[in-house]
Amino acid sequence: MTRRGLTLGVAAGAAVTALPRLSLAQTTAPTVRTTYGPIIGGRDGDISVFKGVRYGADTGPRRFQPPVAPTPWTEPVETLAYGASAPQGRPDVPASEDCLFLNVWTPGLDGEKRPVMVYIHGGAYSNGSGSDPLYDGTRLARRKDVVVVTLNHRLNVFGYAFLARLAPGFGSSGNAGQLDLILALQWVRDNIAAFGGDPGRVMVFGQSGGGAKIATLMATPAAAGLFHTAATMSGQQVTASGPINATRRTQAWLAAMELPVERIGELATMPWETLLEGTSARDPILTGSGVYMGPVMDDVVLHRHPFYPDAAPQSASMPMIIGNTHDETLGFLGNDPANANLTWDTLVGRLTPEQLRIDIQPETVIAWYRQSHPELSPDQVLIAATTAGRSWRGAVIEAEVRAATAAAGAGRGAWVYQLDFQASLSNGRKGAYHTADIPLVFDNVAAAGSGATGAEAQAAADLMSGAFATLARTGDPNHAGLPDWTPYDLTRRQTMVFDTTARMADDPRGDERAFFSRVPYIQPGT
């Protein structure tokens, strides 16, 4: 046995050793031979766990380039600790450009062909990793008899800076992070059978930015055939960035570092911390925020928008769940004291273009809510309007596009859900906020960071985790605990409403949907 896992199986350095480690019993340690070399995992009760499994080489020497496979190894590598996350603006996250690692939880290395559930983390395209406690796959693997995979990939400028129009040799830089995900899914295809998984039943699921990455993969030719079902949770990508706006964003980032285009070659050797600091530049397109980096329709990796003008044909027939939470923006706005105890007058100043993300007068929005929903307070209207105008729109459009595709006989609709279960923010405010469905889908209501705890939360988790695991297993999320969940169509707009119990509803919040549909939706970041 060897400690070479610090350079081959997990990321190097003290940052990694500071992360939680599994116990390794020398006589019972699970061992798997991957296509790149043998690895040794740990045990969490009856679940074999492999953390920090390398699926790609260090990206540092190949900044802005497609990922490559790692150098094979022959000696067993310990995979007991999470690998480093991609560089990002969170000092609490151990980070490195050597970040292409994934994690596997499996009930058995026994040759069984279990469904495989690959989770792609959120954090927009800028932050996050596959090692959050909420993403621990132990309970999901144990209770649903599935193989769970989480992963890290390049983020922000390292994964999505579009340099192709500014310098030669960077044709795919605007989608490097997506190419990392494709390399990880290729690893799953080639290796997951050795972990008791079925490479022919791979489901991708992701929340927020993770869902958006999945929507983009569904339109990316290189991802075709690597997964068979999909579920997006509060994360949509109707359109990708166009190459001109993406170039303007890259230029804003370069200007923030005072790096002229003539010296763009220096990006290859500058400290990654310097590159990250430049992301504080103001976005030239999406005013009021830091510079956005996300997938680009570059005609190299991505040749079309994910859900415009229709559902990408390569995935139009793929079984898919599309979901959102009832109070999405409570997760962004609810902990800010400035958004509490509002009056109708002060609400006007809070319904800014940066919050609504559409071009509509706040007075018009307020007047409509006061007439149509007199039961709502100004605080509640802030959350309802920003959710319906900004966060829910993409989900509605994707569901409509899938429904239209099904009606035309060119694909299938999507199973749509709305989460109504109320979790608690750190300040005590309750609601079905952005991220509230993560511990429910992972069946991790007792994990650190879960705002959904107790018996009622567990009841909701049983419903949601069961639906996701059943989709992975059968291609249909219906299970014994649910009423009949029918796909969304443009006549009824069928939606599963998850709470402590589940119920079907036709067009929930339909009046809000119709009100905001009068205003063109522009994908944030496009």
PLY file of the C-alpha trace (Angstrom):
ply
format ascii 1.0
element vertex 526
property float x
property float y
property float z
element edge 525
property int vertex1
property int vertex2
end_header
0.00 0.00 0.00
1.25 3.49 -0.79
0.63 7.14 -0.02
1.03 8.06 -3.67
-2.65 8.98 -3.55
-1.46 12.44 -2.56
-0.19 12.94 -6.08
-2.15 10.41 -8.13
-5.44 9.70 -6.43
-6.16 12.94 -4.57
-4.92 16.50 -4.80
-1.54 17.33 -3.34
-0.85 19.44 -0.30
-1.98 20.16 3.22
-5.27 21.59 1.99
-6.44 18.10 1.12
-5.27 16.44 4.30
-7.35 18.98 6.20
-10.50 17.54 4.65
-12.43 14.71 6.36
-10.92 11.28 5.79
-12.44 7.82 5.88
-11.10 5.01 7.98
-9.18 2.33 6.10
-9.10 -1.16 7.52
-6.21 -2.93 5.83
-7.98 -6.28 5.76
-11.33 -5.03 4.44
-10.43 -1.97 2.39
-12.36 -2.04 -0.91
-10.08 -2.07 -3.94
-10.98 -1.39 -7.56
-8.81 -1.40 -10.66
-9.80 1.56 -12.82
-8.73 2.17 -16.38
-5.89 4.35 -15.04
-4.78 2.19 -12.14
-5.86 0.52 -8.88
-7.45 2.53 -6.06
-8.22 1.72 -2.43
-11.29 3.18 -0.76
-12.83 3.17 2.67
-16.01 1.93 4.29
-18.95 3.75 5.78
-20.80 0.83 7.31
-22.02 -1.28 4.43
-21.16 1.34 1.77
-17.82 1.41 -0.04
-16.60 4.98 -0.52
-13.89 6.29 -2.81
-13.06 9.97 -2.39
-10.71 12.00 -4.54
-10.53 9.61 -7.49
-8.57 11.25 -10.27
-10.36 11.36 -13.62
-8.18 13.99 -15.34
-4.66 15.38 -15.27
-3.63 18.58 -13.53
-5.20 21.45 -15.50
-2.63 24.03 -14.36
-0.10 23.31 -17.12
-2.94 23.36 -19.67
-4.93 26.41 -18.69
-7.94 27.11 -20.91
-7.31 23.90 -22.87
-9.44 20.76 -23.01
-8.76 18.32 -20.18
-6.67 15.22 -20.73
-6.63 11.81 -19.10
-4.29 11.30 -16.16
-1.01 9.45 -16.41
-1.74 5.80 -15.52
-0.32 4.35 -12.32
0.44 0.80 -11.24
0.70 0.95 -7.44
-2.57 1.13 -5.48
-3.63 4.66 -4.59
-5.59 5.52 -1.46
-8.76 7.46 -2.21
-9.87 8.41 1.27
-10.14 12.21 1.15
-11.90 14.62 -1.17
-9.75 16.17 -3.87
-9.13 19.89 -4.18
-11.85 22.10 -5.57
-11.36 24.41 -8.53
-10.02 27.89 -7.67
-12.91 30.07 -6.53
-13.73 33.02 -4.34
-14.21 31.01 -1.15
-11.28 30.99 1.26
-12.79 28.07 3.20
-12.53 25.73 0.21
-9.20 23.96 -0.43
-8.50 24.86 -4.04
-6.07 23.99 -6.81
-5.98 23.89 -10.58
-5.30 20.19 -10.02
-9.00 19.63 -9.37
-10.31 16.90 -11.68
-11.47 14.44 -9.03
-14.66 12.54 -8.39
-16.16 10.54 -5.52
-18.08 7.25 -5.56
-20.45 5.66 -3.05
-21.56 2.11 -3.80
-23.47 -0.64 -1.97
-21.26 -3.33 -3.47
-18.31 -4.18 -5.69
-20.20 -7.26 -6.71
-20.82 -7.08 -10.44
-24.41 -5.96 -9.99
-25.72 -3.41 -12.47
-27.17 -0.70 -10.26
-28.47 2.65 -11.53
-25.81 5.36 -11.41
-26.66 8.86 -10.14
-24.06 11.48 -11.06
-24.51 14.79 -9.24
-23.19 18.04 -10.74
-22.84 20.72 -8.09
-24.24 24.23 -8.11
-22.64 27.57 -7.33
-23.46 29.03 -10.74
-20.38 28.47 -12.89
-18.13 30.15 -10.35
-18.14 28.28 -7.04
-18.81 24.95 -5.39
-17.48 21.41 -5.32
-18.68 17.85 -5.03
-17.64 17.57 -1.38
-20.38 19.51 0.42
-21.83 17.49 3.34
-25.26 17.73 1.71
-23.92 15.78 -1.28
-22.68 12.81 0.72
-24.00 9.80 -1.16
-24.04 7.26 1.66
-27.75 7.29 2.50
-28.87 7.51 -1.11
-26.65 4.57 -2.08
-27.73 2.52 0.93
-31.47 3.20 0.93
-32.04 3.22 -2.84
-29.42 0.64 -3.91
-27.77 3.00 -6.40
-24.21 4.09 -7.12
-23.70 7.81 -6.42
-21.00 9.96 -7.99
-20.10 13.59 -7.26
-17.29 15.53 -8.89
-15.21 18.68 -9.22
-14.44 20.54 -12.44
-12.98 23.85 -13.57
-15.04 26.93 -12.73
-15.20 30.68 -13.46
-12.39 31.94 -15.71
-10.53 28.63 -15.59
-13.52 26.80 -17.01
-15.35 29.42 -19.03
-13.18 32.40 -20.06
-13.78 32.83 -23.79
-10.43 33.66 -25.37
-11.02 32.33 -28.88
-11.64 35.74 -30.48
-8.68 37.35 -28.73
-5.83 34.88 -29.25
-5.19 31.77 -31.36
-5.16 28.33 -29.81
-8.04 28.80 -27.36
-10.96 27.61 -29.47
-12.71 25.69 -26.68
-11.72 27.79 -23.64
-15.28 29.06 -23.16
-16.47 25.52 -22.49
-13.44 23.95 -20.79
-15.48 23.33 -17.64
-18.10 21.49 -19.67
-15.38 19.39 -21.29
-14.24 18.44 -17.78
-17.75 17.16 -17.07
-17.69 15.15 -20.27
-14.34 13.61 -19.31
-15.81 12.67 -15.91
-18.82 11.07 -17.59
-16.48 9.13 -19.87
-14.72 7.88 -16.74
-18.11 6.75 -15.41
-18.87 4.97 -18.68
-15.54 3.14 -18.64
-15.25 2.35 -14.93
-18.55 2.33 -13.10
-19.25 -1.37 -13.75
-16.32 -2.19 -11.48
-18.13 -0.26 -8.72
-21.37 -2.21 -9.11
-22.97 0.32 -11.45
-24.63 0.04 -14.83
-22.97 2.20 -17.52
-26.19 1.89 -19.51
-28.27 3.54 -16.76
-26.48 6.78 -15.90
-28.56 9.66 -14.60
-27.19 13.19 -14.20
-28.84 15.46 -11.66
-27.85 18.86 -10.41
-29.12 21.91 -8.59
-28.82 25.57 -9.67
-25.63 25.90 -11.74
-25.46 22.11 -11.80
-28.82 21.95 -13.50
-27.73 24.61 -15.97
-24.59 22.61 -16.79
-26.77 19.57 -17.42
-29.08 21.51 -19.74
-25.99 22.60 -21.68
-24.63 19.05 -21.83
-27.96 17.97 -23.32
-27.13 20.13 -26.35
-23.41 19.29 -26.55
-22.51 16.71 -29.21
-19.51 15.36 -27.28
-21.83 14.45 -24.36
-24.21 12.36 -26.47
-24.70 8.87 -25.10
-22.86 9.47 -21.82
-26.04 9.73 -19.73
-29.55 8.41 -20.19
-31.80 10.38 -17.84
-31.54 13.87 -16.36
-32.98 15.97 -13.55
-32.46 19.69 -13.05
-33.28 21.39 -9.79
-33.71 25.18 -9.93
-31.12 25.30 -12.68
-31.82 26.05 -16.32
-29.85 27.12 -19.37
-32.30 28.24 -22.03
-29.57 30.02 -23.96
-25.80 30.05 -23.65
-23.61 33.12 -23.91
-23.07 34.37 -27.42
-19.44 34.69 -28.56
-19.49 38.49 -28.82
-20.84 39.12 -25.34
-18.57 36.39 -23.97
-15.61 38.21 -25.53
-16.70 41.49 -23.94
-16.77 39.77 -20.57
-13.30 38.37 -21.09
-12.07 41.85 -22.03
-13.57 43.27 -18.83
-11.75 40.59 -16.86
-8.45 41.36 -18.60
-8.94 45.09 -17.98
-9.46 44.44 -14.27
-6.04 42.78 -14.21
-4.58 45.62 -16.32
-3.49 43.05 -18.87
-3.68 44.27 -22.48
-4.61 41.79 -25.19
-1.07 42.03 -26.56
0.17 40.33 -23.37
-2.57 37.71 -23.19
0.04 34.94 -23.32
0.98 35.84 -19.74
-2.27 34.25 -18.58
-0.56 30.86 -18.86
1.91 31.59 -16.06
0.25 34.21 -13.84
-0.68 33.02 -10.31
-4.18 31.66 -10.34
-5.06 33.95 -7.46
-4.43 36.94 -9.73
-6.69 35.54 -12.41
-9.40 35.03 -9.83
-9.10 38.56 -8.49
-9.94 39.88 -11.94
-13.40 38.33 -11.76
-14.45 41.18 -9.46
-14.79 43.31 -12.61
-18.28 44.61 -13.32
-20.11 42.60 -15.93
-20.53 44.69 -19.10
-23.80 42.96 -20.02
-25.49 41.90 -16.80
-25.17 45.13 -14.84
-24.88 45.09 -11.10
-22.93 41.85 -10.81
-19.42 40.52 -11.10
-18.27 39.37 -14.51
-20.20 36.30 -15.60
-18.43 33.28 -17.03
-20.52 30.43 -18.40
-20.88 28.17 -21.45
-20.51 29.82 -24.84
-22.09 28.92 -28.16
-18.65 28.79 -29.74
-19.38 26.51 -32.73
-16.54 24.30 -31.53
-17.92 22.54 -28.44
-21.44 24.01 -28.38
-23.17 24.58 -31.72
-26.62 25.63 -30.53
-28.44 27.01 -27.51
-29.65 24.34 -25.09
-33.39 25.13 -25.18
-33.70 27.68 -27.97
-35.43 27.63 -30.35
-36.39 24.09 -29.34
-35.17 21.17 -27.28
-31.86 19.90 -28.61
-32.68 16.87 -30.78
-29.88 14.77 -29.28
-31.68 14.70 -25.92
-35.29 15.55 -26.80
-36.41 11.98 -26.06
-34.38 11.62 -22.86
-36.47 11.12 -19.69
-36.13 14.35 -17.69
-37.30 15.99 -14.47
-37.43 19.82 -14.31
-38.07 21.37 -10.92
-38.01 24.56 -8.93
-38.79 25.75 -5.41
-41.76 27.95 -4.55
-39.66 30.68 -2.91
-36.39 30.47 -4.84
-35.07 33.95 -4.12
-35.62 33.69 -0.39
-32.33 31.80 -0.52
-30.59 34.87 -1.97
-32.50 37.69 -0.29
-33.91 36.24 2.91
-30.87 36.68 5.14
-30.46 40.37 4.26
-32.07 42.63 6.92
-32.68 45.21 4.19
-35.27 42.86 2.72
-37.36 42.58 5.85
-40.09 44.85 7.24
-40.60 46.49 3.86
-43.42 48.88 3.07
-45.09 49.26 -0.30
-42.98 52.38 -0.81
-39.64 50.82 0.12
-40.43 47.71 -1.90
-40.11 49.78 -5.09
-36.40 50.29 -4.40
-35.85 46.59 -3.76
-37.42 45.41 -7.03
-34.41 46.53 -9.02
-33.48 45.33 -12.51
-30.64 43.35 -10.89
-33.21 41.44 -8.84
-36.01 41.05 -11.37
-33.63 40.47 -14.33
-36.37 41.59 -16.74
-37.35 45.01 -18.07
-40.54 45.88 -16.20
-41.52 48.76 -13.94
-41.54 47.74 -10.27
-44.66 49.84 -9.72
-46.48 47.70 -12.30
-45.39 44.51 -10.54
-46.44 45.78 -7.13
-49.82 46.98 -8.37
-50.53 43.57 -9.93
-49.62 41.66 -6.77
-51.65 44.00 -4.55
-54.69 43.42 -6.74
-54.20 39.70 -7.46
-52.69 38.60 -4.14
-53.84 41.00 -1.42
-52.92 38.42 1.20
-49.18 38.95 0.55
-47.09 41.44 2.52
-44.42 43.62 0.85
-41.76 41.20 2.13
-43.61 38.30 0.54
-44.15 40.15 -2.75
-40.41 40.77 -3.01
-39.75 37.03 -2.90
-42.72 36.05 -5.05
-42.00 38.59 -7.79
-38.26 37.96 -8.01
-38.88 34.20 -8.00
-41.53 34.31 -10.71
-39.81 36.95 -12.83
-36.23 35.78 -12.51
-35.73 32.27 -11.16
-38.77 30.33 -12.33
-38.95 31.59 -15.90
-36.22 29.35 -17.29
-37.86 26.25 -15.82
-41.20 27.17 -17.35
-39.65 27.78 -20.77
-37.76 24.49 -20.74
-40.90 22.60 -19.68
-42.90 24.34 -22.42
-40.28 23.53 -25.05
-40.22 19.88 -24.04
-44.04 19.80 -24.08
-44.13 21.31 -27.56
-41.55 18.78 -28.73
-43.68 15.94 -27.37
-46.83 17.35 -28.98
-45.04 17.43 -32.33
-43.98 13.82 -31.95
-40.30 14.78 -31.93
-39.48 13.87 -28.34
-41.03 13.64 -24.92
-42.21 16.03 -22.25
-40.71 16.46 -18.81
-41.92 15.59 -15.35
-42.17 18.95 -13.59
-42.13 19.58 -9.85
-42.50 22.46 -7.44
-41.13 22.22 -3.91
-43.44 23.70 -1.29
-41.77 22.18 1.78
-40.64 25.01 4.05
-37.09 24.85 5.37
-35.43 27.34 7.72
-32.77 29.91 6.88
-30.06 30.73 9.41
-32.06 33.76 10.61
-35.20 31.71 11.13
-37.14 32.76 8.04
-38.99 29.85 6.50
-39.80 28.98 2.93
-39.14 26.66 0.03
-35.98 28.53 -0.87
-33.25 27.89 -3.45
-31.25 24.79 -2.36
-33.99 23.52 0.00
-34.53 20.47 -2.22
-30.90 19.28 -2.06
-31.06 17.49 1.33
-34.42 16.02 0.33
-33.17 14.54 -2.94
-29.98 13.23 -1.28
-31.98 11.97 1.74
-29.59 13.98 3.94
-31.92 16.03 6.12
-29.65 15.47 9.15
-26.50 16.67 7.35
-24.71 19.90 8.20
-26.21 22.79 6.25
-29.67 21.30 5.87
-32.46 23.70 6.76
-34.93 20.84 6.49
-34.81 18.66 9.60
-37.08 16.35 11.56
-39.78 13.84 10.74
-41.64 16.10 8.31
-38.46 16.78 6.35
-37.75 13.05 6.25
-41.21 12.44 4.83
-40.49 14.93 2.04
-37.06 13.36 1.50
-38.58 9.90 1.12
-40.83 11.23 -1.64
-38.18 13.19 -3.54
-35.23 10.82 -3.21
-37.54 8.01 -4.22
-38.62 9.84 -7.36
-35.06 10.66 -8.43
-33.76 7.15 -7.76
-36.71 5.62 -9.58
-36.06 7.82 -12.60
-32.46 6.57 -12.58
-33.63 2.97 -12.29
-36.56 2.88 -14.71
-36.62 6.08 -16.73
-39.86 7.12 -14.97
-40.01 8.83 -11.53
-43.34 7.34 -10.45
-43.17 5.19 -7.31
-45.61 3.86 -4.76
-45.43 6.94 -2.54
-46.59 9.35 -5.25
-49.86 10.09 -6.97
-49.72 9.47 -10.71
-47.09 11.92 -12.02
-47.86 12.74 -15.62
-45.57 14.75 -17.91
-46.16 18.47 -18.34
-48.21 19.51 -21.37
-49.32 22.91 -22.61
-52.98 22.26 -21.85
-52.82 21.34 -18.18
-49.23 22.11 -17.16
-49.19 19.17 -14.74
-46.86 19.69 -11.79
-45.97 17.51 -8.82
-46.03 19.61 -5.65
-43.70 18.16 -3.03
-44.30 18.85 0.65
-44.64 16.43 3.56
-47.01 14.73 1.14
-47.12 14.99 -2.65
-50.00 16.13 -4.82
-50.54 16.86 -8.49
-51.62 20.35 -9.52
-52.43 21.86 -12.89
-50.56 25.11 -13.57
-49.73 26.09 -9.98
-49.09 29.85 -9.72
-50.51 30.12 -13.21
-51.54 33.74 -12.77
-47.96 34.74 -11.92
-46.66 32.72 -14.86
-49.06 34.45 -17.23
-48.34 37.92 -15.84
-44.59 37.67 -16.29
-44.83 35.90 -19.64
-45.76 39.29 -21.16
-42.13 40.36 -20.73
-39.37 38.76 -22.83
-37.06 36.55 -20.82
-33.34 36.95 -21.32
-31.23 34.18 -19.79
-28.99 35.77 -17.14
-25.49 35.60 -18.52
-26.55 35.51 -22.17
0 1
1 2
2 3
3 4
4 5
5 6
6 7
7 8
8 9
9 10
10 11
11 12
12 13
13 14
14 15
15 16
16 17
17 18
18 19
19 20
20 21
21 22
22 23
23 24
24 25
25 26
26 27
27 28
28 29
29 30
30 31
31 32
32 33
33 34
34 35
35 36
36 37
37 38
38 39
39 40
40 41
41 42
42 43
43 44
44 45
45 46
46 47
47 48
48 49
49 50
50 51
51 52
52 53
53 54
54 55
55 56
56 57
57 58
58 59
59 60
60 61
61 62
62 63
63 64
64 65
65 66
66 67
67 68
68 69
69 70
70 71
71 72
72 73
73 74
74 75
75 76
76 77
77 78
78 79
79 80
80 81
81 82
82 83
83 84
84 85
85 86
86 87
87 88
88 89
89 90
90 91
91 92
92 93
93 94
94 95
95 96
96 97
97 98
98 99
99 100
100 101
101 102
102 103
103 104
104 105
105 106
106 107
107 108
108 109
109 110
110 111
111 112
112 113
113 114
114 115
115 116
116 117
117 118
118 119
119 120
120 121
121 122
122 123
123 124
124 125
125 126
126 127
127 128
128 129
129 130
130 131
131 132
132 133
133 134
134 135
135 136
136 137
137 138
138 139
139 140
140 141
141 142
142 143
143 144
144 145
145 146
146 147
147 148
148 149
149 150
150 151
151 152
152 153
153 154
154 155
155 156
156 157
157 158
158 159
159 160
160 161
161 162
162 163
163 164
164 165
165 166
166 167
167 168
168 169
169 170
170 171
171 172
172 173
173 174
174 175
175 176
176 177
177 178
178 179
179 180
180 181
181 182
182 183
183 184
184 185
185 186
186 187
187 188
188 189
189 190
190 191
191 192
192 193
193 194
194 195
195 196
196 197
197 198
198 199
199 200
200 201
201 202
202 203
203 204
204 205
205 206
206 207
207 208
208 209
209 210
210 211
211 212
212 213
213 214
214 215
215 216
216 217
217 218
218 219
219 220
220 221
221 222
222 223
223 224
224 225
225 226
226 227
227 228
228 229
229 230
230 231
231 232
232 233
233 234
234 235
235 236
236 237
237 238
238 239
239 240
240 241
241 242
242 243
243 244
244 245
245 246
246 247
247 248
248 249
249 250
250 251
251 252
252 253
253 254
254 255
255 256
256 257
257 258
258 259
259 260
260 261
261 262
262 263
263 264
264 265
265 266
266 267
267 268
268 269
269 270
270 271
271 272
272 273
273 274
274 275
275 276
276 277
277 278
278 279
279 280
280 281
281 282
282 283
283 284
284 285
285 286
286 287
287 288
288 289
289 290
290 291
291 292
292 293
293 294
294 295
295 296
296 297
297 298
298 299
299 300
300 301
301 302
302 303
303 304
304 305
305 306
306 307
307 308
308 309
309 310
310 311
311 312
312 313
313 314
314 315
315 316
316 317
317 318
318 319
319 320
320 321
321 322
322 323
323 324
324 325
325 326
326 327
327 328
328 329
329 330
330 331
331 332
332 333
333 334
334 335
335 336
336 337
337 338
338 339
339 340
340 341
341 342
342 343
343 344
344 345
345 346
346 347
347 348
348 349
349 350
350 351
351 352
352 353
353 354
354 355
355 356
356 357
357 358
358 359
359 360
360 361
361 362
362 363
363 364
364 365
365 366
366 367
367 368
368 369
369 370
370 371
371 372
372 373
373 374
374 375
375 376
376 377
377 378
378 379
379 380
380 381
381 382
382 383
383 384
384 385
385 386
386 387
387 388
388 389
389 390
390 391
391 392
392 393
393 394
394 395
395 396
396 397
397 398
398 399
399 400
400 401
401 402
402 403
403 404
404 405
405 406
406 407
407 408
408 409
409 410
410 411
411 412
412 413
413 414
414 415
415 416
416 417
417 418
418 419
419 420
420 421
421 422
422 423
423 424
424 425
425 426
426 427
427 428
428 429
429 430
430 431
431 432
432 433
433 434
434 435
435 436
436 437
437 438
438 439
439 440
440 441
441 442
442 443
443 444
444 445
445 446
446 447
447 448
448 449
449 450
450 451
451 452
452 453
453 454
454 455
455 456
456 457
457 458
458 459
459 460
460 461
461 462
462 463
463 464
464 465
465 466
466 467
467 468
468 469
469 470
470 471
471 472
472 473
473 474
474 475
475 476
476 477
477 478
478 479
479 480
480 481
481 482
482 483
483 484
484 485
485 486
486 487
487 488
488 489
489 490
490 491
491 492
492 493
493 494
494 495
495 496
496 497
497 498
498 499
499 500
500 501
501 502
502 503
503 504
504 505
505 506
506 507
507 508
508 509
509 510
510 511
511 512
512 513
513 514
514 515
515 516
516 517
517 518
518 519
519 520
520 521
521 522
522 523
523 524
524 525
